[in-house]
Structure formats: C-alpha cells, structure tokens
Amino acid sequence: MKIPVTLDKREVFYLSILVLTFLSIYFLVFDAKMDTGGDNYEYLNYAKSIATGHGYSSPYSSQYEPVNWYPPGYSTMLGLLMTVFGTNILLFKLLNGFFLCASLVLFYFIIKKLTSNNLLAFAVNFYLIFNIGLLKFGYIIMSEIPYLFLTMLALFSLTHFDNLIKDKVWNKALIATIISVALAYYFRGIGLSLVAAVGVYFLLQKEWKSLAVYTGGIVLIHLPYMIRNMVYGLNGRYTEALLQVNPWKPESEQVYSFASFLDKLLSNFVWEILNVYPKMILPIRQLRSIGETQMLILGAMFLLVSLTGIVLIKKKYRYLFLSFYLFNLLIVLLYHSGNDFRYLIPLIPLMVFGFMNALNELLNKVKAKQQALAILIVIGGILMIPRMYEFHVMSKREHHEKFKTFIEMANFIKSLGFSNITVATRKPGILHYYSGAYVHRYKFSPNSDEVMIDLVESNVDFVFFDALGYGSNYNYLLPALREYKEHFRVIKRIDKPRGLLLQFNRMKVRKIMKKKGLL
C-alpha cells in the first residue's frame, strides 16, 4: 500500500522548518522533573504492575486488585517499555515529545487535504508549536499526547486512503483506520468521540460494507477488555460522572433531575468550554487580566468562528471533522466540572485550524492575499517566544517546598522498612511511587465517623496529612483527626511546610464504631 503523499521542494522546506522549530522550542521549555499532579504517578504505578506480571491492577494493596480507573492503553505501553528500559522517566517524557512532533507533521498533511492550501497547513502547525498547553503535555507522562497522535493517525488514514477503502472493503487502509481508532479509545475514554465520528463518516458516505467492517473491528478489538471488566465486576467511572457535579466535593449537590442535568450542562459549557477557549487558541499572558464576562464573550466568539472554519472545509470531510469536534465538546459537557482545559488538549489543533481557516476563507471572499494571513499566523507564533523563555526558567526550578516535604515524608516512610503498612493520604499514587508502601485515599466525607470507618475497613496503619493545599485535607481529613485525636500518635513532624505522619490505633477505633452500631 503506497502512501498517497507527494512532496515538492517547498513542502520539504516547510516540514523541515516545522520539525527544527519544534525541536528548538520543545527542548527550550522541556522540564525533566516529574509533574506534581497525581495522574502521571498513577500511570507509572499501573505500568510497573504490568511490567512485574500483575497485569493491569493496583499495586496499592497486597491484593493487586484489577483496575479500570483509566483506559489501559497508556499504562500498557509504559509497562512494555519498562520491561526493556526499566523506569526511564526521561525516555517516557521524550517519547511524548516525539508523539507531539509526529502529530503536527500528520496534521500538516490533514490540513493540506482539507483545504488544498499547504501554506495554511504550514502556518497553523508553526503556530501550534508555541502552544504551551500542547508543549506541557508533550513532556508530562500522561496519555493526552499519545492519544492525539493516534487520533491524527486515524484521521490521516481516513482522509488519505479513503479511495482505497471505497474501492475495496477489506484492505490495509481500512485496517489502519480501525486499529488507530481502536487504540485511541484504549488510551482515552474521550476517544469515543473519534469512534462515533468515523462511524458517522461511513454512514453519510453510504459505505455500508465499510461501516459494518469498521464497527465489527472496533467491537472485536475492545471485546477482551469489556469481558475482563465484566468478569471482575468493574464499572466505568465515566457513567458515574454523568451524575456528578464535582467528585472532589461529594456532599455538593448531585444531578437528581432533568433540570439539574441541564444546569450541569450549562455550567460546563460556560466554565469548561467558553472560559478555556481563548486560552487554547490565543495562549497569551494578557488574557489573565480580562474579566470573566469578557473572557466568556471572547470564548463564544472563538468557538463560533472555529466551528465555522470546520464547516468551510471540503464537503467530503466536513461532517467527519465537524462530528468529531462536536462529539468532543459533548463529552466535556457531560463530564464533571473542575477539569479546566485538560480534556480539550487533544482538540487544540482542530480548534486552532478551524479558527484560522475561517479567517482564511473570509480573506478569500474579499479577494485579499491569503499569504498575508499565513505570515501573520507565523508572526503570532514568533511573538510567543518570550513566553517560551518564561517556561524555560520555570522548568529549571526545583519542586516547590510543599512537594519536597511530601517526598521527604515518603522517603521517611520507606526508611521505616515495614513491608505491609498501609498509609492513608490525599495523593496515594505519589506516595506509593516514592515510598513503596501500600496506600489508600481517605474517604471524602464531611461526616467524621464515615472517614474513620473507611480508615478502619481499609486496614490503614498510618495517616499522612500533607501541605499540598488540597481542600479535602481540611474539609474531610482534618475534622476527623481532631474529633478522634486521642487515637492518633505523631510519628514524624515536618514544620516548614507542615507535614504530619500519624500512627492510627485502628483496633481501638473499630471497637468504638462497633459500640456506636456503625460497624
């Protein structure tokens, strides 16, 4: 199967500039430290479980219970790499950088296919190189950028091999599309938007045989994981998210009626979409100073213009990309709040392209020189170079003191030499990664008795109260510690910033709860 892509000298020049510029900017802002968020540690912990023969399971207890909190694709990929290279953090980070660079190269060819405008394709991808959202996730050990690459690979396969797919139903072109779509869904749950969009494409093109083969292939590839979850009785967290407003505050109002569901959709549309759109399409520092109302108006304008740009692409692919775009937004609307722009990171290239394509088509209507827009887009990217240097400086800084205290306490726990202790904490993934201890996230409940019962039933031996600043420590854990303070003994105290490791008298509290009739 010959790849239907031809390059002239000008396009070789364009791609060379893109790759060289990307490498220069990527290594300028590259941060070799582990990100202080918990998810990258979770992926690594699950990957280590896979690499050590325990399968996709949690190493946080001696039972190694099967998990499905995240789709298994990224941890599986890391686990396979660990078996060969060990826990090579630098390699994992650089691999995400490779995926980001490859995604932009694929997107160049996709835009060229959609618009027949290789100058616009170059300008848009040059601009995307300076998008700090993409760059940051390009060196964090998380699944967004590998998912972006698989998405681009799927869209590239579909747009560049579409004639082959139509001429012969069962061929390498269709297989490539099926595998890349299925893997994208294995990497991120929001990949369901890609699964649905490709199905819509085949449906509207009336390619019934291709649709049947595609649907069967996706189901067949995902069937083993579905059966595995059924065998272990594991339910997806995404279904639960439909009824959640904020999972980090379980006592807050939940979705209980159609009206409250609409309220949730409206809130997510305002704060998870409109509020973050300007930050993704125009990631400049000056946006921080404008008011909320102005930000929402700007976000609504950007959204409308971006969608218009997608509508204006070649008719054959219009509904493929429009449905993919809208399905992504729909999933964000249905999910719980508090995610900022993270779940839209893989959609940034399409958002930016839609916005720029709308401007390009407008210039075309007024018979203006389109080269001027491409030049302005490139200049817009260049003007963000000073901000790249800001992130370069930040990348060289050490972790903040609160996080260093967390790591110090984890190392102390490791030094105790206990093999089977369980420590309750707000960030179990981080604590396990550095200490090797079994860990448990305490229950988020304003009822102190419920918090204590959870500690008892989870066989917790120690409780770590950290200073990372998460509200749950002060809203749920601290009230319980105060109410039952006589049943905790300080093992280690770090004063600046504060960190407490407390030994928990589990047996005494168990008796108290039994007397109360709560156990």
C-alpha positions as CSV (number, residue, x, y, z in Angstrom):
1,M,0.0,0.0,0.0
2,K,1.7,3.2,-1.2
3,I,1.2,6.3,0.9
4,P,-0.6,8.8,-1.3
5,V,1.6,11.8,-0.2
6,T,3.8,13.7,-2.6
7,L,6.3,16.3,-1.5
8,D,7.8,19.1,-3.6
9,K,10.9,21.1,-2.6
10,R,8.7,23.8,-1.0
11,E,6.9,21.3,1.2
12,V,10.2,19.6,2.2
13,F,11.3,23.1,3.3
14,Y,8.0,23.7,5.2
15,L,8.3,20.4,7.1
16,S,12.0,20.9,7.8
17,I,11.2,24.3,9.4
18,L,8.4,22.8,11.4
19,V,10.5,19.9,12.8
20,L,13.5,22.1,13.5
21,T,11.4,24.8,15.2
22,F,9.6,22.2,17.2
23,L,12.8,20.6,18.5
24,S,14.2,24.1,19.4
25,I,11.1,25.2,21.3
26,Y,10.4,21.7,22.9
27,F,13.9,21.4,24.4
28,L,13.8,25.1,25.5
29,V,10.7,24.5,27.7
30,F,11.4,20.8,28.5
31,D,11.1,20.0,32.2
32,A,12.9,16.9,33.3
33,K,11.1,16.8,36.7
34,M,8.1,14.7,37.4
35,D,4.9,16.7,37.3
36,T,3.4,17.3,40.7
37,G,-0.1,16.2,39.7
38,G,-1.1,12.7,40.7
39,D,-2.1,11.2,37.4
40,N,1.3,10.7,35.9
41,Y,2.3,8.7,39.0
42,E,-0.8,6.6,38.7
43,Y,0.1,5.7,35.1
44,L,3.6,4.8,36.2
45,N,2.4,2.7,39.1
46,Y,0.0,0.7,37.0
47,A,2.7,0.3,34.3
48,K,5.0,-1.1,36.9
49,S,2.3,-3.6,37.9
50,I,2.0,-4.7,34.3
51,A,5.8,-4.9,33.9
52,T,6.1,-7.1,37.0
53,G,3.5,-9.6,35.8
54,H,0.5,-8.4,37.9
55,G,-1.5,-7.2,34.9
56,Y,-3.5,-4.0,34.8
57,S,-4.0,-3.8,38.5
58,S,-3.4,-1.6,41.5
59,P,-0.1,-2.0,43.5
60,Y,-1.6,0.0,46.3
61,S,-2.6,-3.1,48.3
62,S,-1.2,-6.6,48.6
63,Q,-4.2,-8.0,46.6
64,Y,-3.3,-6.2,43.4
65,E,-6.9,-5.7,42.6
66,P,-7.7,-5.2,38.9
67,V,-8.5,-1.6,37.9
68,N,-10.1,0.3,35.1
69,W,-9.9,3.9,36.5
70,Y,-8.0,4.9,33.3
71,P,-8.2,3.2,29.9
72,P,-5.4,0.6,29.9
73,G,-3.6,1.7,26.7
74,Y,-1.1,4.2,28.1
75,S,-0.1,2.2,31.1
76,T,0.3,-0.9,29.0
77,M,2.6,0.9,26.6
78,L,4.7,2.2,29.5
79,G,4.7,-1.3,31.1
80,L,6.1,-2.8,27.9
81,L,8.8,-0.1,27.7
82,M,9.6,-0.8,31.4
83,T,10.3,-4.4,30.6
84,V,13.1,-3.3,28.2
85,F,14.4,0.0,29.5
86,G,13.3,0.0,33.2
87,T,11.6,3.0,34.8
88,N,13.3,5.5,32.5
89,I,11.4,8.8,33.2
90,L,13.4,10.8,30.6
91,L,12.6,8.2,27.9
92,F,8.9,8.3,28.6
93,K,8.9,12.1,28.5
94,L,10.8,12.3,25.3
95,L,8.5,9.7,23.7
96,N,5.6,12.1,24.3
97,G,7.6,14.8,22.6
98,F,8.1,12.5,19.6
99,F,4.4,11.8,19.5
100,L,3.6,15.6,19.6
101,C,6.0,16.3,16.8
102,A,4.6,13.4,14.7
103,S,1.1,14.6,15.4
104,L,1.9,18.1,14.0
105,V,3.5,16.5,10.9
106,L,0.4,14.4,10.3
107,F,-1.8,17.4,10.9
108,Y,0.1,19.3,8.2
109,F,-1.0,16.7,5.6
110,I,-4.5,16.6,7.0
111,I,-4.9,20.4,6.6
112,K,-3.5,20.2,3.1
113,K,-6.0,17.5,2.2
114,L,-8.9,19.5,3.7
115,T,-8.0,22.9,2.2
116,S,-5.5,22.2,-0.7
117,N,-3.5,25.0,0.9
118,N,-0.1,23.9,2.0
119,L,0.9,27.4,3.2
120,L,-2.0,27.5,5.6
121,A,-1.1,24.0,6.8
122,F,2.4,25.2,7.5
123,A,1.3,28.4,9.2
124,V,-1.2,26.7,11.5
125,N,1.2,24.0,12.6
126,F,4.0,26.5,13.1
127,Y,1.6,28.5,15.4
128,L,0.7,25.2,17.3
129,I,4.4,24.6,18.1
130,F,4.2,27.6,20.5
131,N,1.0,26.4,22.2
132,I,2.2,25.9,25.8
133,G,-0.8,23.6,26.6
134,L,0.4,21.1,23.9
135,L,4.1,21.6,24.8
136,K,3.5,21.0,28.5
137,F,1.6,17.8,27.9
138,G,4.4,16.9,25.5
139,Y,6.8,16.3,28.4
140,I,4.4,15.1,31.1
141,I,4.0,11.4,31.4
142,M,0.3,11.3,30.6
143,S,-1.9,10.0,27.8
144,E,-3.1,13.2,26.1
145,I,-0.4,13.4,23.5
146,P,-0.1,9.7,22.6
147,Y,-3.9,9.9,22.2
148,L,-3.5,13.0,20.0
149,F,-1.0,11.1,17.8
150,L,-3.4,8.1,17.4
151,T,-6.2,10.5,16.6
152,M,-4.1,12.2,13.9
153,L,-3.1,8.8,12.6
154,A,-6.7,7.7,12.3
155,L,-7.8,11.0,10.6
156,F,-4.8,10.9,8.3
157,S,-5.5,7.3,7.3
158,L,-9.2,8.0,6.6
159,T,-8.6,11.2,4.6
160,H,-5.6,9.9,2.6
161,F,-6.7,6.3,2.0
162,D,-10.4,7.0,1.5
163,N,-10.5,6.0,-2.1
164,L,-8.7,2.7,-1.3
165,I,-11.3,2.0,1.4
166,K,-14.2,2.7,-1.0
167,D,-12.7,0.6,-3.8
168,K,-12.1,-2.5,-1.7
169,V,-13.8,-3.0,1.6
170,W,-11.3,-5.3,3.4
171,N,-7.8,-3.8,2.8
172,K,-4.8,-2.4,4.7
173,A,-6.2,1.2,4.5
174,L,-9.4,0.3,6.4
175,I,-7.4,-1.9,8.9
176,A,-5.1,1.0,9.6
177,T,-8.1,3.2,10.3
178,I,-9.7,0.6,12.6
179,I,-6.6,-0.1,14.6
180,S,-5.7,3.6,15.1
181,V,-9.3,4.5,16.2
182,A,-9.5,1.5,18.5
183,L,-6.1,2.2,20.1
184,A,-7.1,5.9,20.6
185,Y,-10.1,4.7,22.5
186,Y,-7.9,2.4,24.6
187,F,-5.8,5.4,25.5
188,R,-8.5,7.8,26.5
189,G,-12.2,7.5,27.2
190,I,-12.9,10.7,25.1
191,G,-11.8,8.6,22.2
192,L,-15.4,7.6,21.9
193,S,-15.8,10.8,20.0
194,L,-13.4,9.5,17.3
195,V,-15.1,6.1,17.2
196,A,-18.5,7.8,16.6
197,A,-17.2,10.4,14.1
198,V,-15.6,7.8,11.8
199,G,-18.9,5.8,12.0
200,V,-20.8,8.9,11.0
201,Y,-18.4,9.4,8.1
202,F,-19.0,5.9,6.7
203,L,-22.7,6.3,7.3
204,L,-23.0,9.6,5.4
205,Q,-20.8,8.4,2.6
206,K,-23.2,5.4,2.4
207,E,-20.3,3.0,2.6
208,W,-22.3,0.3,4.3
209,K,-19.8,-2.5,4.0
210,S,-17.0,-0.4,5.3
211,L,-19.3,0.7,8.2
212,A,-20.0,-2.9,9.0
213,V,-16.4,-4.0,8.9
214,Y,-15.4,-0.9,10.9
215,T,-18.0,-1.5,13.6
216,G,-17.1,-5.1,13.9
217,G,-13.4,-4.4,14.1
218,I,-13.8,-1.8,16.9
219,V,-16.0,-4.2,18.9
220,L,-13.7,-7.1,18.3
221,I,-10.6,-5.2,19.5
222,H,-12.4,-3.9,22.6
223,L,-14.2,-7.1,23.4
224,P,-11.4,-8.7,25.5
225,Y,-11.2,-5.6,27.8
226,M,-15.0,-5.5,28.1
227,I,-15.1,-9.1,29.0
228,R,-12.3,-8.6,31.5
229,N,-14.2,-5.8,33.2
230,M,-17.4,-7.9,33.3
231,V,-15.5,-10.8,34.9
232,Y,-14.1,-8.6,37.7
233,G,-17.3,-6.7,38.1
234,L,-15.7,-3.4,37.2
235,N,-17.9,-0.4,36.2
236,G,-16.6,2.5,34.2
237,R,-16.2,5.8,36.2
238,Y,-17.5,7.7,33.2
239,T,-21.1,6.6,33.7
240,E,-20.9,7.8,37.3
241,A,-19.5,11.1,36.1
242,L,-22.8,11.8,34.3
243,L,-24.5,12.3,37.8
244,Q,-21.6,14.1,39.4
245,V,-21.2,17.9,39.5
246,N,-17.9,17.9,41.5
247,P,-16.4,14.5,42.5
248,W,-14.0,16.2,44.9
249,K,-16.9,17.5,46.9
250,P,-19.3,14.5,47.2
251,E,-21.5,16.4,49.6
252,S,-22.2,19.0,46.9
253,E,-25.5,18.9,45.0
254,Q,-25.6,16.0,42.6
255,V,-27.6,15.6,39.4
256,Y,-31.0,14.4,40.5
257,S,-33.5,15.8,37.9
258,F,-33.6,16.8,34.3
259,A,-33.4,20.5,35.4
260,S,-30.3,19.9,37.4
261,F,-28.8,18.0,34.5
262,L,-29.4,21.0,32.3
263,D,-27.8,23.2,34.9
264,K,-24.7,21.0,34.8
265,L,-24.5,21.2,31.0
266,L,-24.8,24.9,31.1
267,S,-22.2,25.3,33.8
268,N,-19.8,23.0,32.0
269,F,-20.4,24.9,28.7
270,V,-19.6,28.2,30.4
271,W,-16.6,27.1,32.6
272,E,-15.2,24.1,30.8
273,I,-15.6,25.3,27.2
274,L,-16.2,29.1,26.8
275,N,-13.9,30.0,29.7
276,V,-10.9,28.0,28.3
277,Y,-11.3,28.5,24.6
278,P,-9.3,31.8,24.4
279,K,-6.5,30.2,26.5
280,M,-6.2,27.4,24.0
281,I,-6.5,29.4,20.7
282,L,-4.7,32.5,21.9
283,P,-2.4,31.4,24.8
284,I,-1.0,34.8,25.8
285,R,-0.5,36.1,29.3
286,Q,-2.6,39.2,28.7
287,L,-5.8,37.1,28.9
288,R,-5.3,36.7,32.6
289,S,-6.1,40.4,33.2
290,I,-9.5,40.5,31.5
291,G,-12.8,40.0,33.4
292,E,-14.9,36.8,33.5
293,T,-17.6,38.3,31.3
294,Q,-15.1,39.5,28.6
295,M,-13.5,36.0,28.7
296,L,-16.8,34.3,28.1
297,I,-17.7,36.6,25.3
298,L,-14.3,36.1,23.7
299,G,-14.7,32.3,24.2
300,A,-18.1,32.3,22.5
301,M,-16.7,34.3,19.6
302,F,-13.7,31.9,19.2
303,L,-16.0,28.9,19.4
304,L,-18.3,30.2,16.7
305,V,-15.5,31.2,14.4
306,S,-13.7,27.9,14.9
307,L,-16.8,25.8,14.1
308,T,-17.4,28.0,11.0
309,G,-13.9,27.2,9.8
310,I,-14.6,23.5,10.1
311,V,-17.9,23.8,8.2
312,L,-15.9,25.5,5.4
313,I,-13.6,22.6,4.7
314,K,-14.1,20.3,1.7
315,K,-17.6,18.9,1.7
316,K,-16.5,15.3,1.6
317,Y,-14.7,15.6,5.0
318,R,-16.9,18.3,6.6
319,Y,-19.1,16.1,8.7
320,L,-16.2,13.8,9.7
321,F,-14.4,16.6,11.4
322,L,-17.5,18.5,12.5
323,S,-18.9,15.5,14.2
324,F,-15.6,14.7,15.8
325,Y,-15.4,18.3,17.1
326,L,-18.9,18.4,18.4
327,F,-18.7,14.9,20.0
328,N,-15.6,16.0,21.9
329,L,-17.4,19.1,23.2
330,L,-20.5,17.0,24.1
331,I,-18.4,14.6,26.2
332,V,-16.8,17.5,28.1
333,L,-20.4,18.9,28.7
334,L,-21.5,15.5,30.2
335,Y,-18.4,15.1,32.3
336,H,-18.0,16.6,35.8
337,S,-16.5,20.1,36.3
338,G,-13.1,21.1,37.6
339,N,-11.1,20.0,34.6
340,D,-10.1,23.4,33.1
341,F,-8.7,22.7,29.6
342,R,-7.2,19.3,30.2
343,Y,-9.9,17.3,28.4
344,L,-9.7,19.6,25.4
345,I,-5.9,19.4,25.0
346,P,-6.1,16.9,22.1
347,L,-8.7,19.1,20.4
348,I,-6.5,22.2,20.3
349,P,-5.0,21.6,16.8
350,L,-8.5,21.3,15.3
351,M,-9.7,24.4,17.3
352,V,-6.9,26.5,16.0
353,F,-7.2,25.2,12.5
354,G,-10.9,25.9,12.4
355,F,-10.3,29.5,13.6
356,M,-7.5,30.2,11.1
357,N,-9.4,28.5,8.2
358,A,-12.4,30.7,8.9
359,L,-10.2,33.8,8.6
360,N,-8.6,32.4,5.5
361,E,-11.9,31.8,3.8
362,L,-13.0,35.4,4.7
363,L,-9.9,36.8,3.1
364,N,-10.7,34.6,0.1
365,K,-14.2,36.1,-0.2
366,V,-12.9,39.6,-0.2
367,K,-10.1,38.6,-2.7
368,A,-7.4,39.5,-0.3
369,K,-3.9,38.0,-0.4
370,Q,-4.1,34.8,1.7
371,Q,-0.3,34.8,2.1
372,A,-0.8,37.8,4.4
373,L,-2.8,35.7,6.9
374,A,-0.2,32.9,6.9
375,I,2.5,35.5,7.6
376,L,0.5,36.9,10.4
377,I,-0.1,33.5,11.9
378,V,3.7,32.7,11.8
379,I,4.4,36.1,13.4
380,G,1.9,35.3,16.1
381,G,3.8,32.2,16.9
382,I,7.2,34.1,16.9
383,L,5.7,36.7,19.3
384,M,5.2,33.9,21.9
385,I,8.9,33.2,22.1
386,P,9.4,35.4,25.2
387,R,6.7,33.3,26.9
388,M,8.6,30.2,26.0
389,Y,11.6,31.6,27.8
390,E,9.4,32.1,30.9
391,F,8.6,28.4,30.9
392,H,12.3,27.6,30.3
393,V,13.1,29.4,33.5
394,M,10.3,27.6,35.3
395,S,11.5,24.2,34.0
396,K,14.9,24.8,35.7
397,R,13.4,25.5,39.1
398,E,13.3,22.8,41.8
399,H,9.9,21.5,43.0
400,H,8.1,23.8,45.4
401,E,8.7,23.3,49.1
402,K,5.3,21.7,49.8
403,F,6.0,19.0,47.3
404,K,9.5,18.5,48.6
405,T,8.1,18.0,52.0
406,F,5.7,15.3,50.6
407,I,8.7,13.5,49.0
408,E,10.7,13.8,52.3
409,M,7.9,12.2,54.2
410,A,7.6,9.4,51.6
411,N,11.3,8.7,51.9
412,F,10.9,8.6,55.7
413,I,8.1,6.0,55.3
414,K,10.3,4.0,53.1
415,S,13.1,4.1,55.6
416,L,10.9,2.5,58.3
417,G,11.4,-0.8,56.5
418,F,7.8,-2.1,57.1
419,S,6.7,-4.3,54.3
420,N,2.9,-4.4,54.7
421,I,1.9,-1.0,56.1
422,T,-1.0,1.0,54.6
423,V,-0.9,4.8,54.6
424,A,-3.9,7.0,54.1
425,T,-3.2,10.1,52.1
426,R,-4.7,12.6,49.6
427,K,-2.3,11.6,46.9
428,P,-1.8,7.8,47.1
429,G,-0.2,7.5,43.7
430,I,2.7,9.9,44.5
431,L,3.2,8.4,48.0
432,H,3.4,4.8,46.7
433,Y,5.8,5.8,43.9
434,Y,8.4,7.2,46.3
435,S,7.7,5.1,49.5
436,G,6.7,1.7,48.1
437,A,4.1,1.5,50.9
438,Y,0.5,0.3,50.4
439,V,-1.7,3.4,50.2
440,H,-5.3,4.4,50.4
441,R,-7.1,7.7,49.6
442,Y,-9.3,8.6,52.6
443,K,-13.0,9.0,52.1
444,F,-14.2,12.4,51.1
445,S,-17.0,12.9,53.6
446,P,-17.9,15.8,56.0
447,N,-19.0,13.0,58.4
448,S,-16.0,12.2,60.6
449,D,-17.4,8.8,61.5
450,E,-17.6,7.8,57.9
451,V,-14.0,8.9,57.4
452,M,-12.9,6.8,60.4
453,I,-14.9,3.8,59.3
454,D,-13.3,3.9,55.9
455,L,-9.8,4.0,57.6
456,V,-10.7,1.0,59.7
457,E,-12.2,-1.1,56.9
458,S,-9.2,-0.3,54.7
459,N,-6.8,-1.5,57.3
460,V,-4.9,1.8,57.5
461,D,-1.9,1.9,59.8
462,F,-0.7,5.5,59.3
463,V,-2.3,8.7,58.1
464,F,-0.2,11.3,56.2
465,F,-1.5,14.9,56.5
466,D,0.3,16.9,53.8
467,A,0.6,20.6,53.0
468,L,0.0,20.4,49.2
469,G,-3.0,22.6,49.7
470,Y,-5.9,20.3,48.6
471,G,-9.2,21.3,50.1
472,S,-10.1,17.8,51.0
473,N,-7.4,17.6,53.6
474,Y,-9.0,20.5,55.5
475,N,-12.7,19.7,54.7
476,Y,-12.7,16.0,55.4
477,L,-9.5,14.6,57.0
478,L,-8.6,17.3,59.5
479,P,-12.1,17.4,61.2
480,A,-11.9,13.6,61.6
481,L,-8.3,13.8,63.1
482,R,-9.4,16.5,65.5
483,E,-12.5,14.6,66.7
484,Y,-10.6,11.3,67.2
485,K,-7.2,12.9,68.1
486,E,-6.6,10.6,71.0
487,H,-6.4,7.7,68.6
488,F,-3.5,9.1,66.6
489,R,0.1,9.4,67.6
490,V,2.6,11.6,65.8
491,I,5.5,9.6,64.3
492,K,7.1,12.4,62.3
493,R,6.5,16.1,62.0
494,I,7.9,18.5,59.4
495,D,7.2,22.1,60.3
496,K,8.0,24.1,57.2
497,P,5.9,23.5,55.3
498,R,3.8,21.3,57.6
499,G,3.6,17.6,57.2
500,L,2.4,15.0,59.8
501,L,2.7,11.3,59.8
502,L,0.3,9.8,62.3
503,Q,0.0,6.2,63.6
504,F,-3.6,5.1,63.7
505,N,-5.0,3.0,66.5
506,R,-7.2,1.0,64.2
507,M,-8.3,-1.6,66.7
508,K,-9.4,0.9,69.3
509,V,-11.5,2.9,66.8
510,R,-13.0,-0.3,65.5
511,K,-14.3,-1.1,68.9
512,I,-15.7,2.5,69.2
513,M,-17.5,2.2,65.9
514,K,-19.0,-1.2,66.9
515,K,-20.3,0.3,70.1
516,K,-22.0,3.1,68.1
517,G,-23.5,0.4,65.9
518,L,-21.7,1.7,62.8
519,L,-19.7,-1.5,62.2
